[in-house]
Structure formats: C-alpha cells, structure tokens
Amino acid sequence: MTQETLAEVTSLDRSYIGGIERGERNPTLSAILRLAESLKIAPTDLFEGIGQNPQGTSALNGISATEKTEGLVIQFKYDQFDAEYFLAKATRREFDAVLAELRHGLAASSSRADAVASSFLRAVRIWPHANPSDLWIFLINHAYCDRRNHPEANARLNLEQSWKRTSGWALERVLVSHYGQFLAQNELRVEIANTYRKITLFGHLQDHRVIPDKADVLLSYSHRGKERLLGVVHVKASIAERRTDDVPMSQALMEAGHISVFWTMDSKAMPAPRPNNRGEFGEVDEGSISEKRKDFEENGNFSACFSYNRNTIETKFQNAVARIFKCDFTNPDDSFSRFLIDALRQQLNR
C-alpha cells in the first residue's frame, strides 16, 4: 500500500505518515487507532516485535547488525528498501562499540560534528580493511539518523536535515584529526580556522572570487618568521555536493600560487536491497570521460582530488592537468599528505 493510499483511507496527511515511517514523527494515540482500524488489525499488532532482540542481532531503531561466520550484516532502511551491507571480519561487539561512541558523543558533547567524527575514526581504526566511504554512508550516516542514538534534547531534531549540515563539519574534523600531527611534524599546519584566522591568512588576496568563509580547511606554514597560506582543502562527502560553487575560489587560489585540493568520500549509492557505493567518477573508458572527472583531469579546476572510496578509479593517463588519487585511513603518511608536503617544498624553493 502506498503512502497516498494509506493517507486516503485513514484521512491522515501523507507527509505525516511518511514522517512516522522514517521515525521523524511520533503517532498520536488517535492516529494509531485510525491506522489499525484502516488496516483491519488490532492496535497491539502495530507494536509486535518492538523491543525484542533476536539471537545474534543488535536491535536498534533504524539500524541493526546480525553477526555471521565471516562478518557482520548491517541492516537499515534505505528509502523503500530494507537494505543490507556486509562488513567482512567484523563482530557485533565492534559494531556496538562504534554506536556507543556515537551515542556517548551526542549525549556528552556540545558538538554533534565531534561525535560523528570520533565514531567514524573509531570505525576505520577497528576495520582498516573496510571501504571508508562505505562505513561513512552505510554505517555512520544511518546510525546518526537512528533516533535512539540521540539524547532526549534532540527529540524534535529533523535528523536527515541535521545530518546534511553535521556531516560536512564532521568530515573536516576527521581530516584534521587524522593528518594534523603528521603534517605538523613536516612543518605544515592544517586547521579549521575561525574568521579572524581566515582574514589574516587571506589578507594578501585581493580577488572577489576568494571568500574566506567558504574555505573549509586551511593549510599554512611559517617562513622567515611569518605565517603564510599554502592553500585550501575543499571537504565534501560527495563529488556533486556544491563542487561547482568552489571552482571560482579554487581557480583564484591557484592563479595566486596556492594549492586548492578537493577531498571527498565520493559517496554515491542508489537505494537498493544491497546498495553499491560506486561513487560518482564513473568508469574510465577511452573517449568517454564523465564531466566530474573532466573537472580535474582536463579542466584542472582543482590542484588534485583525493577520494576515500575504494571504488573510485584513479587517474590513469600521465598528461592529466590534475590527478584523482585514492586513499584510506590506515596511515597518515599517504598520497594526500605527500602531495601537501611536496607543495610546501616547492613553495619554499621559489
């Protein structure tokens, strides 16, 4: 039965029914009775199975996990599908530990972004063999949108909308936390800067395309007793997420001799019973390159792109204007940090 049909027979608003299904609205007693009557069932039938924990299952509202011999089946609602994601070499105890990290952070921290970042970093440490982008989109995303992981103070929060805002800030924290110490050892500072810091580091750039508040993560270094801007990292969960909005500033930065790096989870999966997080760059077929790849490889709108989706296909041809690289979180000494360190050396040698 569609939401429209159910709305018609119950005389309830379709968006209200959708909100109940997504866990965003709590039905009133009157609505429960009306739903049961329209569906020709007893009101108690609507509560059947709620609160029960089947053997081997960690039951939560919106996301759960079933332990198998070779790993963990993570279950969640994905649009109209009861979706599953198989996480190899994982246990329910590890799954519960990651969710406990998120719940504790959401309850104890004033920043929901910090809670998301810490739970994701714990997940990639526990499961270094997993695709980081999969953990982000299938586990952390759906765990955040599970209302039971939030304190009572967030009861009225629209979790899907909150995720869109919170996840971007969380990814910035993930980047700084994972790479900050290693880059500092190489005389490079990576930070989420406040307005004063941005104005200070961007002060020499008199270009209307450069908008300091749109800079996600700043890269800076000290030279001859003065702090200087190396460049900017544009942090996005997906390639499509406001990418083109960053292009004018990116071009201005590169024209001024700075680097402008695109850093992404490249998360892209269509709703399905077993969704595939294939990313947005597409295949690399001769004579058929996606527009998103052209943004980097042919147009050079950014200095480089670093993806944390193992399904992303790296740049294959040598004469690309800017390259697409693939990384993970097993070691901060990787192609991303080496790219920044090489850029710093080139800057110091000028």
C-alpha positions in Angstrom: 0.0 0.0 0.0 1.4 3.4 -1.0 1.6 6.3 1.4 -1.0 8.1 -0.7 -3.5 5.2 -0.4 -3.0 4.9 3.3 -3.4 8.6 3.8 -6.7 8.4 1.9 -8.2 5.5 3.9 -7.1 6.9 7.2 -7.7 10.6 6.5 -4.2 11.4 7.7 -1.8 13.6 5.8 0.7 11.7 3.5 3.7 13.7 4.9 2.6 12.8 8.4 2.5 9.1 7.5 5.9 9.4 5.8 7.3 11.1 9.0 6.1 8.1 11.1 7.7 5.6 8.7 11.0 7.5 8.8 11.0 7.8 12.6 10.7 11.5 12.5 7.1 11.8 13.9 5.6 10.1 16.9 2.0 9.0 16.1 -0.7 10.1 18.5 -3.0 7.5 20.1 -5.8 8.7 17.8 -3.6 8.1 14.8 -2.6 4.6 16.0 -6.3 3.7 16.4 -7.1 5.1 13.0 -4.2 3.2 11.3 -5.2 -0.1 13.0 -8.9 0.3 12.0 -8.0 1.1 8.4 -5.6 -1.8 8.1 -8.2 -4.1 9.8 -5.8 -5.2 12.6 -5.7 -4.8 16.3 -3.8 -1.8 17.6 -1.4 -4.1 19.5 -0.4 -5.7 16.2 1.4 -2.4 15.3 3.7 -3.0 18.3 4.5 -6.6 17.6 8.3 -7.4 18.0 9.2 -3.9 19.2 11.9 -4.1 21.9 12.8 -7.7 21.2 16.4 -8.7 20.5 16.6 -11.8 18.3 19.6 -14.1 19.0 22.7 -12.6 17.3 21.1 -9.3 16.5 21.8 -5.9 17.9 18.3 -4.3 17.6 18.1 -0.5 17.2 15.5 1.8 15.7 16.7 2.3 12.1 19.9 0.3 12.1 20.8 -3.2 13.4 23.5 -5.8 12.9 23.5 -9.6 12.6 26.7 -11.5 13.2 27.6 -14.2 10.7 30.5 -16.6 10.5 32.6 -14.3 8.1 31.4 -10.9 9.3 28.5 -8.7 10.0 25.3 -7.9 8.1 24.3 -4.3 8.8 20.6 -3.7 8.2 19.0 -0.3 7.7 16.0 1.3 6.0 17.2 2.8 2.7 14.3 4.7 1.1 11.7 2.0 0.4 14.1 -0.9 0.8 15.1 -3.0 3.8 18.8 -2.7 2.9 21.8 -4.8 3.9 25.6 -4.1 3.9 28.0 -6.9 4.6 31.1 -5.9 6.6 33.7 -8.6 6.5 35.8 -9.6 9.5 33.5 -7.6 11.9 31.7 -8.6 15.1 28.5 -7.3 16.7 30.6 -6.3 19.7 32.7 -4.0 17.5 29.5 -2.6 15.9 28.1 -1.9 19.3 31.3 -0.1 20.3 31.1 2.2 17.3 27.5 3.1 18.1 28.3 3.6 21.7 31.0 6.1 20.7 28.4 8.0 18.7 25.7 7.9 21.4 28.1 9.0 24.1 29.4 11.8 21.9 25.9 13.0 21.1 24.9 13.0 24.7 28.1 14.5 26.2 29.4 16.8 23.5 28.1 20.3 22.6 29.1 19.5 19.0 27.3 16.8 17.1 30.0 17.0 14.5 32.6 15.9 17.0 30.5 12.9 17.9 30.2 11.9 14.3 33.9 12.4 13.6 35.0 10.3 16.7 32.7 7.4 15.9 33.8 7.3 12.2 37.5 7.4 13.2 36.9 4.6 15.6 35.2 2.6 12.9 38.1 3.0 10.4 40.6 2.0 13.2 38.6 -1.1 14.1 38.0 -2.1 10.4 41.0 -0.9 8.4 40.2 -3.4 5.7 36.8 -1.8 5.0 36.0 0.8 2.4 36.0 4.1 4.4 33.3 5.6 2.2 31.1 2.5 2.9 31.5 3.0 6.6 30.5 6.6 6.2 27.4 6.2 4.1 26.1 2.9 5.3 27.0 2.9 9.0 27.7 6.3 10.4 25.0 8.1 8.3 22.3 5.6 9.2 23.4 5.4 12.8 23.1 9.2 13.1 19.6 9.1 11.6 18.6 6.5 14.2 16.7 8.5 16.8 17.6 6.1 19.6 21.2 7.2 19.4 20.3 10.7 20.3 19.6 12.2 23.7 16.1 13.4 24.6 17.2 17.0 23.9 17.4 16.2 20.2 13.8 14.7 20.1 12.5 17.4 17.8 15.5 17.4 15.5 15.0 16.6 11.8 17.8 14.0 11.7 18.1 13.8 7.9 18.4 17.6 7.6 20.7 17.7 10.6 23.0 15.0 9.0 23.4 17.2 5.9 24.8 20.0 8.0 26.6 18.0 10.7 28.3 15.5 8.3 30.2 18.3 6.4 31.6 19.7 9.6 32.4 16.2 10.9 34.5 15.4 7.8 36.6 18.5 8.3 37.3 17.3 11.9 38.1 13.8 10.5 40.7 15.3 8.1 42.4 17.4 10.8 42.4 14.7 13.4 43.9 12.0 11.1 46.5 14.2 9.4 47.2 17.0 11.8 50.0 15.6 13.9 51.9 14.0 10.9 51.7 17.2 8.9 52.8 19.3 11.9 55.9 17.1 12.0 56.6 18.3 8.5 56.2 22.0 9.3 52.7 22.2 7.8 49.6 23.3 9.8 46.1 22.0 8.9 43.2 23.6 10.7 39.5 24.5 10.8 40.1 28.2 11.2 37.9 30.9 12.8 37.0 34.1 10.9 40.0 36.1 12.3 42.5 33.4 11.2 41.0 33.3 7.8 41.1 37.0 7.3 44.7 37.0 8.5 45.8 34.3 6.1 43.8 35.5 3.1 44.6 39.2 3.6 47.1 39.3 0.7 44.5 38.0 -1.8 42.6 40.9 -3.3 40.3 38.9 -5.5 36.5 38.9 -5.3 36.4 35.2 -6.0 38.2 34.4 -2.8 35.6 34.2 0.0 37.4 33.2 3.3 34.3 31.9 4.9 33.9 29.3 2.1 37.3 27.8 2.9 36.8 24.5 4.7 40.2 23.6 5.9 43.3 25.8 5.7 46.9 24.9 5.1 49.6 27.2 6.4 53.3 27.3 7.2 55.9 29.6 8.8 58.7 31.1 6.7 61.2 33.7 7.8 59.1 34.4 10.9 55.9 35.0 9.1 52.9 32.7 8.7 51.8 32.1 5.2 49.0 30.4 3.4 49.8 27.2 1.4 46.3 26.6 0.3 42.8 25.3 1.0 41.2 21.8 1.2 37.6 21.7 0.0 36.0 18.9 2.0 32.9 17.2 0.6 31.1 13.9 1.3 30.3 13.5 -2.4 31.6 14.9 -5.7 28.3 16.6 -6.5 28.0 18.4 -3.2 28.4 22.1 -4.0 31.5 21.3 -6.1 30.9 23.9 -8.7 30.4 26.6 -6.0 34.0 26.1 -5.0 35.5 26.4 -8.5 35.8 30.2 -8.8 37.7 30.4 -5.5 39.8 27.4 -6.4 40.9 29.0 -9.6 41.7 32.3 -7.9 43.9 30.4 -5.3 45.8 28.5 -7.9 46.4 31.7 -10.0 47.9 33.3 -6.9 50.3 30.4 -6.5 48.4 28.4 -3.8 47.1 24.9 -3.9 43.4 24.1 -3.9 42.6 20.4 -3.1 39.3 18.6 -3.3 38.9 16.0 -0.5 36.0 13.6 -0.6 34.3 10.4 0.5 32.9 10.1 -3.1 29.8 8.7 -1.6 27.1 7.7 -4.1 24.8 4.7 -3.8 21.3 4.3 -5.2 18.6 2.8 -2.8 18.5 -1.0 -3.2 18.3 -4.1 -1.1 22.1 -4.4 -1.3 23.3 -0.9 -2.3 26.6 -0.4 -4.1 28.6 2.7 -3.2 30.1 3.0 -6.6 31.0 6.7 -6.3 30.4 9.5 -8.9 33.5 9.5 -11.1 32.3 6.6 -13.2 34.3 4.2 -15.4 37.4 5.3 -17.3 36.6 4.3 -20.9 38.6 5.7 -23.8 36.7 8.5 -25.4 34.1 8.5 -22.6 35.1 10.5 -19.5 32.5 11.8 -17.1 32.1 15.5 -16.6 33.1 15.1 -12.9 36.4 13.5 -14.0 36.9 16.3 -16.5 36.6 18.9 -13.7 40.0 17.6 -12.5 41.8 15.7 -15.3 41.0 18.0 -18.2 39.9 21.3 -16.8 42.1 21.4 -13.7 39.6 23.3 -11.6 41.4 22.0 -8.5 45.1 21.1 -7.8 44.1 17.5 -7.2 41.3 15.2 -5.8 41.7 12.7 -3.0 38.9 10.1 -2.7 38.3 7.8 0.3 36.1 5.4 -1.7 37.9 2.3 -2.8 35.6 2.0 -5.8 36.9 5.3 -7.2 39.1 4.8 -10.2 42.3 6.8 -10.0 43.7 8.9 -12.9 45.3 6.6 -15.4 46.9 8.9 -18.0 50.0 10.8 -17.3 49.2 14.1 -19.0 46.2 14.9 -16.8 46.0 18.5 -15.7 45.1 17.4 -12.2 45.0 13.9 -10.8 42.5 11.8 -8.9 44.0 9.8 -6.1 42.6 7.1 -3.8 43.4 7.0 0.0 42.3 5.4 3.2 42.9 5.9 6.9 45.4 3.2 7.6 48.4 5.6 7.7 48.6 9.5 7.6 51.8 9.1 5.5 49.9 8.6 2.2 49.5 10.3 -1.2 47.4 13.1 0.3 50.0 14.2 2.9 52.8 13.7 0.5 51.1 15.9 -2.1 50.8 18.7 0.6 54.4 18.2 1.7 55.7 18.4 -1.9 53.7 21.5 -2.5 55.2 23.1 0.6 58.7 22.3 -0.6 58.0 23.8 -4.0 56.7 26.9 -2.3 59.8 27.3 -0.1 62.1 26.8 -3.1 60.5 29.7 -5.0 
